[in-house]
Amino acid sequence: MSISTIATRFGGVSLAAALLFGPGVAWAQNAHYLSFGPASLGGDDGLDYTLPFRETGLGNAITVANYTLSVPSVSVTYQCFNHGGNAPQAAAFTATETNVNHTQGFPSKNGNVKGTIIVEEPEVPSTQKCTGGGSFCALNVSWSAGTLTDPYGNQMATPAVDSGAIMKCGLPVGEE
């Protein structure tokens, strides 16, 4: 057997072994959501869209998986109340955001991700004033149904969440 024949045979074996066992090999992914929800209101002020989820089959190529929650619209109805708990003459108003997209990274271990994505509601616009030292209260928050997208583009439909009648007071005025 000639030297070139041996080199060709062992070279082919070495190349196959390197491709099979070498670092950085990307195996086919089978990402799929195992569970999610229930979607609810939570976060620092109880008005944020909060969605726990779990996904598996992401493979070991990524250590942090970025997920994007896309919601067509969210609206919050606000009203100013004075210290006595009464609403002054000013009417309630609604702050709305459309095409809300929020991306959040979660650690991936052995191709599995478990996390809770949280998206902030629209704050009271800085142009709104609450006279007499009162404070703004949220009377209702409504998140439309949307989608959660994983790093590979797999999507999962997310449910709408509506608070019904609530009274969350002492909310900060945003900086718009």
NUPAKE-348166 format. One record per residue (C-alpha): residue number from 1; x, y, z. Coordinates in Angstrom, 2 decimals, m for minus. Last residue first. Layout:
N
+-----+---------+---------+---------+
:   k :      px :      py :      pz :
+-----+---------+---------+---------+
: NUM :       X :       Y :       Z :
...
+-----+---------+---------+---------+
***
This chain:
176
+-----+---------+---------+---------+
:   k :      px :      py :      pz :
+-----+---------+---------+---------+
: 176 :  m42.21 :   60.67 :   27.01 :
: 175 :  m41.03 :   60.45 :   30.59 :
: 174 :  m43.64 :   58.51 :   32.48 :
: 173 :  m45.70 :   59.68 :   35.48 :
: 172 :  m45.43 :   57.29 :   38.37 :
: 171 :  m48.39 :   55.30 :   39.70 :
: 170 :  m49.71 :   56.05 :   43.18 :
: 169 :  m52.89 :   54.05 :   42.67 :
: 168 :  m53.96 :   50.66 :   41.31 :
: 167 :  m57.78 :   50.49 :   41.33 :
: 166 :  m59.15 :   47.65 :   39.23 :
: 165 :  m62.16 :   46.96 :   36.99 :
: 164 :  m61.39 :   44.13 :   34.55 :
: 163 :  m57.73 :   43.26 :   34.39 :
: 162 :  m57.64 :   42.05 :   30.80 :
: 161 :  m55.13 :   39.53 :   29.46 :
: 160 :  m55.01 :   38.30 :   25.86 :
: 159 :  m53.48 :   34.88 :   25.29 :
: 158 :  m50.12 :   34.07 :   23.70 :
: 157 :  m49.72 :   32.21 :   20.41 :
: 156 :  m46.44 :   30.29 :   20.15 :
: 155 :  m43.82 :   30.95 :   17.51 :
: 154 :  m40.70 :   29.12 :   16.38 :
: 153 :  m38.26 :   31.62 :   14.85 :
: 152 :  m35.07 :   29.80 :   15.91 :
: 151 :  m34.29 :   32.12 :   18.86 :
: 150 :  m37.86 :   31.72 :   20.23 :
: 149 :  m40.92 :   33.82 :   19.32 :
: 148 :  m43.82 :   34.51 :   21.71 :
: 147 :  m46.94 :   35.72 :   19.95 :
: 146 :  m49.83 :   38.08 :   20.69 :
: 145 :  m53.28 :   38.35 :   22.26 :
: 144 :  m54.23 :   41.90 :   23.28 :
: 143 :  m53.26 :   43.36 :   26.67 :
: 142 :  m55.91 :   45.34 :   28.58 :
: 141 :  m55.35 :   47.40 :   31.70 :
: 140 :  m58.19 :   48.98 :   33.68 :
: 139 :  m58.73 :   51.64 :   36.35 :
: 138 :  m55.11 :   52.65 :   36.80 :
: 137 :  m54.79 :   55.34 :   39.46 :
: 136 :  m52.99 :   58.65 :   39.14 :
: 135 :  m52.16 :   60.68 :   42.20 :
: 134 :  m53.43 :   63.81 :   43.87 :
: 133 :  m51.36 :   66.82 :   44.87 :
: 132 :  m54.09 :   69.29 :   43.94 :
: 131 :  m53.93 :   68.69 :   40.22 :
: 130 :  m52.94 :   65.47 :   38.46 :
: 129 :  m51.14 :   66.47 :   35.28 :
: 128 :  m50.84 :   64.52 :   32.03 :
: 127 :  m48.10 :   65.61 :   29.59 :
: 126 :  m45.65 :   63.16 :   31.17 :
: 125 :  m47.76 :   60.30 :   29.82 :
: 124 :  m48.99 :   57.87 :   32.51 :
: 123 :  m47.06 :   54.68 :   31.87 :
: 122 :  m47.63 :   52.17 :   29.10 :
: 121 :  m47.48 :   48.60 :   30.45 :
: 120 :  m44.17 :   46.84 :   31.06 :
: 119 :  m43.47 :   43.41 :   29.54 :
: 118 :  m42.40 :   40.39 :   31.59 :
: 117 :  m41.10 :   37.10 :   30.16 :
: 116 :  m40.98 :   34.28 :   32.66 :
: 115 :  m38.42 :   31.55 :   32.31 :
: 114 :  m37.51 :   27.94 :   31.68 :
: 113 :  m35.12 :   27.15 :   28.87 :
: 112 :  m33.75 :   23.74 :   27.89 :
: 111 :  m31.02 :   22.92 :   25.37 :
: 110 :  m28.66 :   21.45 :   27.97 :
: 109 :  m28.94 :   24.69 :   29.93 :
: 108 :  m30.23 :   27.80 :   28.19 :
: 107 :  m30.13 :   31.02 :   30.18 :
: 106 :  m32.89 :   33.52 :   29.32 :
: 105 :  m32.68 :   36.71 :   27.26 :
: 104 :  m35.57 :   39.17 :   26.89 :
: 103 :  m36.98 :   40.82 :   23.79 :
: 102 :  m40.08 :   43.05 :   23.96 :
: 101 :  m42.12 :   44.02 :   20.91 :
: 100 :  m45.20 :   46.23 :   21.36 :
:  99 :  m46.90 :   46.94 :   18.05 :
:  98 :  m49.28 :   49.51 :   19.53 :
:  97 :  m49.13 :   51.45 :   22.79 :
:  96 :  m52.20 :   53.01 :   24.38 :
:  95 :  m52.69 :   55.42 :   27.29 :
:  94 :  m56.39 :   55.90 :   28.07 :
:  93 :  m57.91 :   58.91 :   29.81 :
:  92 :  m60.27 :   59.44 :   32.74 :
:  91 :  m62.01 :   62.79 :   32.79 :
:  90 :  m60.88 :   65.75 :   34.85 :
:  89 :  m63.49 :   67.01 :   37.31 :
:  88 :  m61.58 :   65.65 :   40.28 :
:  87 :  m61.90 :   61.96 :   41.24 :
:  86 :  m62.39 :   61.42 :   44.94 :
:  85 :  m60.18 :   59.29 :   47.17 :
:  84 :  m59.79 :   62.02 :   49.81 :
:  83 :  m56.16 :   62.50 :   48.78 :
:  82 :  m57.24 :   63.40 :   45.24 :
:  81 :  m57.76 :   60.93 :   42.40 :
:  80 :  m56.55 :   61.25 :   38.79 :
:  79 :  m57.82 :   58.59 :   36.38 :
:  78 :  m55.98 :   56.15 :   34.12 :
:  77 :  m57.17 :   53.65 :   31.51 :
:  76 :  m54.36 :   51.39 :   30.32 :
:  75 :  m54.02 :   50.06 :   26.78 :
:  74 :  m51.92 :   47.36 :   25.17 :
:  73 :  m51.72 :   46.62 :   21.46 :
:  72 :  m50.44 :   44.26 :   18.76 :
:  71 :  m48.37 :   42.20 :   21.23 :
:  70 :  m45.01 :   40.69 :   20.29 :
:  69 :  m43.04 :   38.77 :   22.94 :
:  68 :  m39.49 :   38.15 :   21.77 :
:  67 :  m37.29 :   35.41 :   23.22 :
:  66 :  m33.50 :   35.48 :   23.34 :
:  65 :  m31.76 :   32.25 :   24.34 :
:  64 :  m28.53 :   32.49 :   26.32 :
:  63 :  m26.11 :   29.54 :   26.29 :
:  62 :  m26.50 :   28.68 :   22.62 :
:  61 :  m25.06 :   25.75 :   20.64 :
:  60 :  m26.29 :   23.13 :   23.12 :
:  59 :  m29.52 :   22.23 :   21.37 :
:  58 :  m32.79 :   24.12 :   21.61 :
:  57 :  m34.83 :   20.95 :   22.22 :
:  56 :  m36.82 :   22.26 :   25.18 :
:  55 :  m39.06 :   25.20 :   25.96 :
:  54 :  m40.72 :   26.33 :   29.17 :
:  53 :  m42.95 :   29.35 :   29.70 :
:  52 :  m44.09 :   31.91 :   32.28 :
:  51 :  m45.92 :   34.92 :   30.82 :
:  50 :  m46.31 :   38.23 :   32.69 :
:  49 :  m47.92 :   41.28 :   31.06 :
:  48 :  m47.22 :   44.16 :   33.47 :
:  47 :  m50.00 :   45.87 :   35.47 :
:  46 :  m49.28 :   44.52 :   38.97 :
:  45 :  m46.92 :   47.40 :   39.79 :
:  44 :  m43.49 :   45.72 :   39.93 :
:  43 :  m44.41 :   42.76 :   37.76 :
:  42 :  m47.77 :   41.07 :   37.57 :
:  41 :  m50.78 :   40.70 :   35.30 :
:  40 :  m51.33 :   37.19 :   34.02 :
:  39 :  m50.51 :   34.69 :   31.32 :
:  38 :  m51.09 :   31.16 :   32.57 :
:  37 :  m48.89 :   30.30 :   31.24 :
:  36 :  m46.63 :   28.19 :   29.09 :
:  35 :  m45.68 :   24.61 :   28.56 :
:  34 :  m43.49 :   22.28 :   26.56 :
:  33 :  m42.60 :   24.67 :   23.76 :
:  32 :  m40.64 :   23.03 :   20.97 :
:  31 :  m37.12 :   23.16 :   19.62 :
:  30 :  m36.03 :   20.12 :   17.63 :
:  29 :  m32.56 :   21.22 :   16.62 :
:  28 :  m30.29 :   19.36 :   14.21 :
:  27 :  m26.78 :   19.05 :   15.58 :
:  26 :  m24.36 :   21.92 :   15.31 :
:  25 :  m20.76 :   20.81 :   15.71 :
:  24 :  m18.82 :   23.47 :   17.56 :
:  23 :  m16.34 :   21.11 :   19.15 :
:  22 :  m15.14 :   18.08 :   17.21 :
:  21 :  m16.66 :   14.61 :   17.57 :
:  20 :  m18.38 :   13.99 :   14.24 :
:  19 :  m16.60 :   16.51 :   12.04 :
:  18 :  m13.21 :   15.68 :   13.49 :
:  17 :  m13.89 :   11.96 :   13.24 :
:  16 :  m14.93 :   12.28 :    9.58 :
:  15 :  m11.83 :   14.35 :    8.78 :
:  14 :   m9.58 :   11.85 :   10.57 :
:  13 :  m11.18 :    8.92 :    8.72 :
:  12 :  m10.74 :   10.69 :    5.37 :
:  11 :   m7.13 :   11.54 :    6.21 :
:  10 :   m6.56 :    7.95 :    7.33 :
:   9 :   m7.68 :    6.59 :    3.95 :
:   8 :   m5.99 :    9.31 :    1.87 :
:   7 :   m2.78 :    9.16 :    3.88 :
:   6 :   m2.66 :    5.36 :    3.50 :
:   5 :   m3.26 :    5.59 :   m0.26 :
:   4 :   m0.61 :    8.35 :   m0.62 :
:   3 :    1.95 :    6.30 :    1.31 :
:   2 :    1.46 :    3.35 :   m1.01 :
:   1 :    0.00 :    0.00 :    0.00 :
+-----+---------+---------+---------+
***
